[in-house]
Amino acid sequence: MDPKKVTIPSLKDLTIDSITENVKLVNSTNASPRFKFLLERLVFQAIQFLTATGQICTDVRQEFILLSDILGLSLLVDSIDHQKPTSSTEGTFLGPFHTHDAEHLDNGSLTSHDQNGEPLLAICTVKDIEGNPIAGVKIDIWETDRPECNFWFKGIVPVPYPIPHDGPVGKLLMKLNRHPMRPSHMHFMFEKESWDKLVTALYLRGDPYETSDAVFSVKESLIVELGQIDAEMASKYPGAHEGMKLLQYDFVLVTEEETANLRGQRSVEALKKLNMSVKFVDGLPVPDVD
């Protein structure tokens, strides 16, 4: 292309009022009507959408994270970063409602004071992939499990709820003919030194949104069916009563080393499918182009 033969508007002395319009003009010199349409309409509409997304963000509302969630990006990044062997508990992403200033509670405590909720007793274990108990794991509600690798607490049966949908992300969902609802679920997070942090959630079987979660997080291995407590079990757990709903689940964690090895193995396999030689740099597989 000969710059001398291209006619463009003057790009000197641009101001706040003239920058955008002149950029549109200089980018519209392409002869392709399709390209001009994409640039002038779709690209600028996308910029306006992202601007509105940023403007609604606050300290307690992160609309960009929500956008990532409803596009499936959050789940994809988590799946890549925290790869798990099939024998371990699958993860999900943290979500927008987690807080780091939660109250520290003892084992068996009541985690919800909602008088309108249906009471629930949760009894869970934490083990490694060989079935050995893992003691001293910090669990979200920030308690530490007992040496027997189990923990329990009293709460309420979770119910479906909508993600924030009064902003740009909600409008996008509406345009996509999608609802903003999340199925009934309960979040868990497990942390211990040298173990891969597990952020996950358990979902209730039969929820009306089980197959249409707005953020794509439901996995079959994380779906549970609630039982009921009988009189004998109720006598073993203070505050529980016969007929109370019961959630039971065995969580399986993996070490950071196991996760790193699995990630490396799968990365090597993926690169080899592209006929690339592989070498490791700082523990990460990269194409060997030397």
C-alpha positions as CSV (number, residue, x, y, z in Angstrom):
1,M,0.0,0.0,0.0
2,D,1.3,3.4,-1.0
3,P,0.7,5.9,1.9
4,K,0.7,8.7,-0.6
5,K,-2.4,7.3,-2.4
6,V,-4.5,6.7,0.8
7,T,-6.9,9.5,1.7
8,I,-7.6,9.8,5.4
9,P,-8.8,12.5,7.6
10,S,-6.3,14.8,9.4
11,L,-5.1,13.2,12.5
12,K,-3.6,16.3,14.0
13,D,-4.7,18.2,17.1
14,L,-7.3,15.7,18.1
15,T,-9.3,16.4,21.3
16,I,-11.6,14.5,23.6
17,D,-14.5,15.4,21.4
18,S,-12.9,14.4,18.1
19,I,-10.7,11.4,18.9
20,T,-13.3,8.7,18.7
21,E,-15.0,10.0,15.5
22,N,-11.6,10.4,13.7
23,V,-10.5,6.9,14.7
24,K,-13.7,5.6,13.2
25,L,-13.1,7.6,10.0
26,V,-9.5,6.5,9.6
27,N,-10.5,2.9,10.1
28,S,-13.3,3.1,7.6
29,T,-11.0,3.5,4.5
30,N,-11.0,-0.2,3.9
31,A,-12.9,-1.1,0.7
32,S,-14.7,-4.1,2.2
33,P,-18.2,-3.2,3.4
34,R,-18.2,-6.3,5.7
35,F,-15.0,-5.3,7.4
36,K,-16.2,-1.7,7.8
37,F,-19.4,-3.0,9.4
38,L,-17.6,-5.3,11.8
39,L,-15.2,-2.5,12.9
40,E,-17.7,0.4,13.1
41,R,-20.6,-1.5,14.7
42,L,-19.5,-4.7,16.5
43,V,-16.1,-3.6,17.8
44,F,-17.3,-0.3,19.1
45,Q,-20.4,-1.9,20.6
46,A,-18.2,-4.4,22.3
47,I,-16.1,-1.5,23.7
48,Q,-19.2,0.2,25.0
49,F,-20.3,-3.0,26.6
50,L,-17.0,-3.5,28.4
51,T,-17.0,0.1,29.5
52,A,-20.5,-0.3,31.0
53,T,-19.3,-3.6,32.7
54,G,-16.4,-1.7,34.3
55,Q,-18.5,1.2,35.4
56,I,-20.9,-1.0,37.5
57,C,-18.1,-2.7,39.4
58,T,-17.6,-1.9,43.1
59,D,-15.7,-3.3,46.0
60,V,-18.5,-5.9,46.5
61,R,-19.6,-6.4,42.9
62,Q,-17.2,-7.6,40.2
63,E,-19.1,-7.5,36.9
64,F,-16.1,-8.6,34.9
65,I,-15.8,-11.8,37.0
66,L,-19.5,-12.4,36.5
67,L,-19.0,-11.9,32.7
68,S,-16.2,-14.4,32.8
69,D,-18.5,-16.8,34.7
70,I,-21.4,-16.7,32.2
71,L,-19.1,-17.1,29.2
72,G,-17.6,-20.2,30.7
73,L,-14.1,-18.7,31.0
74,S,-13.9,-19.0,34.8
75,L,-14.7,-22.7,34.6
76,L,-12.2,-23.2,31.8
77,V,-9.3,-21.5,33.6
78,D,-10.1,-23.4,36.8
79,S,-10.2,-26.7,34.9
80,I,-6.8,-26.0,33.3
81,D,-5.1,-24.6,36.5
82,H,-6.5,-27.3,38.9
83,Q,-6.4,-30.5,36.9
84,K,-7.6,-33.5,39.0
85,P,-7.2,-37.3,38.6
86,T,-10.5,-39.1,38.2
87,S,-10.3,-40.5,41.7
88,S,-10.4,-37.0,43.4
89,T,-13.1,-34.5,44.0
90,E,-13.8,-32.2,41.0
91,G,-13.5,-28.5,41.5
92,T,-15.5,-25.5,40.6
93,F,-14.7,-21.8,40.8
94,L,-15.1,-19.6,43.9
95,G,-18.0,-17.4,42.8
96,P,-18.7,-13.8,43.8
97,F,-20.2,-14.3,47.2
98,H,-17.2,-15.8,49.1
99,T,-15.8,-13.6,51.9
100,H,-12.4,-13.8,53.7
101,D,-13.8,-12.4,57.0
102,A,-16.1,-15.3,57.8
103,E,-16.6,-16.3,61.4
104,H,-14.5,-19.1,62.8
105,L,-16.7,-21.9,64.0
106,D,-16.2,-25.2,65.9
107,N,-16.9,-28.6,64.4
108,G,-20.7,-29.2,64.6
109,S,-21.6,-25.5,64.6
110,L,-24.6,-23.9,63.1
111,T,-23.5,-22.1,59.9
112,S,-26.8,-20.4,59.0
113,H,-29.3,-18.5,61.2
114,D,-32.1,-18.3,58.6
115,Q,-35.2,-19.1,60.5
116,N,-37.1,-19.8,57.3
117,G,-34.7,-22.3,55.9
118,E,-35.1,-26.1,56.2
119,P,-32.6,-27.5,58.7
120,L,-29.8,-29.6,57.3
121,L,-27.0,-31.8,58.9
122,A,-23.9,-32.2,56.8
123,I,-21.4,-35.0,57.6
124,C,-18.3,-35.2,55.4
125,T,-14.8,-36.7,55.3
126,V,-11.6,-35.5,53.8
127,K,-9.1,-38.1,52.4
128,D,-6.4,-38.5,49.8
129,I,-6.7,-40.6,46.7
130,E,-5.5,-43.7,48.5
131,G,-8.3,-43.3,51.1
132,N,-6.1,-42.1,53.9
133,P,-7.5,-39.4,56.2
134,I,-6.0,-35.9,55.9
135,A,-6.0,-34.1,59.3
136,G,-5.7,-30.4,59.8
137,V,-7.3,-29.2,56.6
138,K,-8.8,-25.7,56.8
139,I,-12.3,-25.8,55.5
140,D,-14.4,-22.9,54.4
141,I,-16.3,-21.8,57.2
142,W,-12.7,-21.8,58.3
143,E,-12.8,-24.7,60.7
144,T,-10.2,-27.5,60.9
145,D,-11.3,-31.1,60.6
146,R,-10.6,-33.7,63.3
147,P,-7.9,-36.4,63.1
148,E,-10.5,-38.9,62.0
149,C,-10.7,-36.7,58.8
150,N,-14.4,-35.9,59.3
151,F,-16.3,-32.7,59.9
152,W,-19.9,-31.9,60.4
153,F,-22.1,-28.8,60.7
154,K,-25.7,-27.8,60.8
155,G,-27.1,-25.5,58.2
156,I,-30.1,-25.1,55.9
157,V,-31.0,-26.8,52.7
158,P,-29.7,-24.6,49.8
159,V,-32.1,-23.1,47.3
160,P,-31.7,-21.8,43.8
161,Y,-30.8,-18.1,43.4
162,P,-30.1,-15.6,40.6
163,I,-26.7,-14.1,39.9
164,P,-26.8,-10.3,39.7
165,H,-28.6,-9.5,36.5
166,D,-29.5,-5.8,36.7
167,G,-26.3,-4.8,34.8
168,P,-24.6,-5.4,31.4
169,V,-24.2,-9.1,32.1
170,G,-27.9,-9.6,32.9
171,K,-28.8,-7.8,29.6
172,L,-26.4,-10.0,27.7
173,L,-28.0,-13.1,29.2
174,M,-31.4,-11.8,28.2
175,K,-30.2,-11.2,24.6
176,L,-28.8,-14.8,24.6
177,N,-32.2,-16.1,25.8
178,R,-30.6,-17.4,29.0
179,H,-31.8,-17.2,32.6
180,P,-29.6,-15.9,35.5
181,M,-30.4,-18.8,37.9
182,R,-28.0,-21.0,39.7
183,P,-29.1,-24.4,41.0
184,S,-29.2,-25.2,44.7
185,H,-25.7,-25.7,45.9
186,M,-23.3,-25.4,48.9
187,H,-19.7,-24.1,48.5
188,F,-16.7,-25.8,50.1
189,M,-13.0,-24.8,50.1
190,F,-10.2,-26.9,51.5
191,E,-6.7,-25.7,52.1
192,K,-3.6,-27.3,53.6
193,E,0.1,-26.7,52.9
194,S,1.5,-28.9,50.1
195,W,-2.0,-29.9,49.0
196,D,-3.7,-28.5,46.0
197,K,-6.4,-26.1,47.2
198,L,-9.9,-27.5,46.4
199,V,-12.7,-25.1,45.7
200,T,-15.9,-27.0,44.9
201,A,-19.6,-27.1,45.5
202,L,-22.2,-29.8,46.0
203,Y,-25.5,-29.6,44.0
204,L,-28.9,-31.1,44.9
205,R,-30.3,-33.8,42.6
206,G,-33.5,-32.9,40.8
207,D,-33.0,-29.1,41.0
208,P,-35.0,-27.4,38.2
209,Y,-31.7,-25.6,37.1
210,E,-29.5,-28.7,37.4
211,T,-28.9,-28.8,33.6
212,S,-28.9,-25.1,32.9
213,D,-26.7,-23.4,35.5
214,A,-26.0,-19.8,34.4
215,V,-22.3,-20.3,35.1
216,F,-21.9,-23.9,33.8
217,S,-20.5,-25.4,37.1
218,V,-22.7,-28.5,37.7
219,K,-20.8,-31.8,37.4
220,E,-22.4,-35.2,37.9
221,S,-19.8,-36.2,40.5
222,L,-20.8,-33.2,42.6
223,I,-24.6,-33.9,42.6
224,V,-25.9,-35.3,45.9
225,E,-29.3,-36.7,47.1
226,L,-30.3,-35.6,50.5
227,G,-31.3,-38.3,53.0
228,Q,-33.1,-38.1,56.4
229,I,-31.7,-38.5,59.9
230,D,-33.1,-41.3,62.0
231,A,-33.4,-41.3,65.8
232,E,-30.1,-43.2,66.3
233,M,-28.1,-40.8,64.2
234,A,-29.8,-37.8,65.7
235,S,-28.6,-38.9,69.2
236,K,-25.0,-38.7,68.0
237,Y,-25.0,-35.1,66.8
238,P,-26.0,-32.4,69.2
239,G,-28.7,-30.1,67.7
240,A,-29.8,-32.7,65.2
241,H,-33.3,-34.2,65.2
242,E,-35.1,-37.1,63.7
243,G,-36.4,-36.4,60.2
244,M,-33.8,-33.6,59.6
245,K,-32.4,-33.5,56.1
246,L,-28.9,-35.1,55.8
247,L,-26.1,-34.4,53.4
248,Q,-23.2,-36.8,53.3
249,Y,-20.1,-36.6,51.1
250,D,-16.5,-37.8,51.0
251,F,-14.1,-35.2,49.7
252,V,-10.8,-36.4,48.1
253,L,-7.8,-34.1,47.9
254,V,-4.6,-34.3,45.8
255,T,-1.2,-32.9,46.6
256,E,0.3,-30.0,44.7
257,E,2.9,-32.4,43.3
258,E,0.2,-34.7,42.0
259,T,-1.6,-31.8,40.3
260,A,1.7,-30.5,38.8
261,N,2.6,-33.9,37.4
262,L,-0.8,-34.4,35.9
263,R,-0.8,-30.9,34.3
264,G,2.6,-31.5,32.9
265,Q,1.7,-34.9,31.5
266,R,-1.5,-33.6,29.8
267,S,0.4,-30.6,28.4
268,V,3.1,-32.8,26.9
269,E,0.3,-35.0,25.3
270,A,-1.4,-31.9,23.9
271,L,1.9,-30.5,22.4
272,K,2.8,-33.9,20.9
273,K,-0.5,-34.0,19.1
274,L,0.6,-30.8,17.4
275,N,3.8,-32.6,16.4
276,M,5.9,-30.3,18.7
277,S,9.0,-31.4,20.7
278,V,8.7,-30.6,24.3
279,K,11.1,-29.4,27.0
280,F,10.5,-28.3,30.6
281,V,11.3,-24.8,31.8
282,D,10.8,-24.0,35.5
283,G,8.7,-27.1,35.8
284,L,6.4,-26.2,32.9
285,P,6.3,-27.9,29.4
286,V,7.0,-25.6,26.5
287,P,7.6,-26.2,22.8
288,D,11.3,-27.1,22.1
289,V,12.1,-24.9,19.1
290,D,15.9,-25.0,19.6
